[in-house]
């Protein structure tokens, strides 16, 4: 029976890599980690537990990474350190210096979980998982900004082209600067095979046009909720086509998705997601979608 493989953003999620925050987050220096004024470690951990329950209730098996007090506070955002394909996983290379040890941690977890590592980014090549989406099962789009670069795209192409997977890149805007976390998925979340939630003012024009050429219906998120949330109103996790999990508190964005035919589950995430700059997608790394 298939135990790994994911070349879709929206197929039913069956297995996922997650790390429950604990000792490291409780000891976090909010300024060092660029956490916002809403940060409250104990509250964030409680909010995470509610989120993890929603993921489990979707039918996904959770493979856990443990927080043993290693100080890697952002490691709860498991999306960023590796990329799983139908052929195995690629260990990425982090653009945020504090997160550099995380891909090796993922490599150990995948070895224990029976998922082969087919390559890793090295040297100056940088890609964080929040900067990529599967456009289709043969094409990955990467946003080039402060966390991911062209050398990372070149290395990822070298690893994945033999499997008939192509990686293309689009430049991201500066927006709030190098310290802030602006990923490609800060401006797009696929909801179904040809349906995506976006924030068009920040999107690269060529990428926006490509989505239209590919036949996507694009739901443009309300600007006020986008700005209030730092983009996390549209960081939503599809657990199956047109069913997703999002942060509570953004009723206009939620209504927009529901009117497009989506089922939306919510959890409170002010202390966890908005304060720490990562949403439901960031908190998961899909091992298997079928």
DAPEZI-V361629 format. One line per field, one symbol per residue. psi: psi as a letter, one per 30 degrees, with the letter a starting at -180 (. if undefined). A space follows every 50 residues. Layout:
psi = ???
//
This chain:
psi = kkflkjhkfflkkfkkkljkkceeefgkjeeeghkaffkjeeeeeeeeee eeeeeeffgkkkjkkkjggfgiefffiffffljklffalkkakkfjefge feeeeeeeeeefggjkjflkklbfkkkkffglljeaggkkkkkjbffkle eeeeeeeeefefghkkkllkkllecglefljjlegfgkjkflehkkklje ffkkeeeeeeeeefgkkkjjkkeeeeeefgfffgikjkflkgklklklgi eeeeeeeefggkkkkllkgefeeeeghkaeeegljkekk.
//
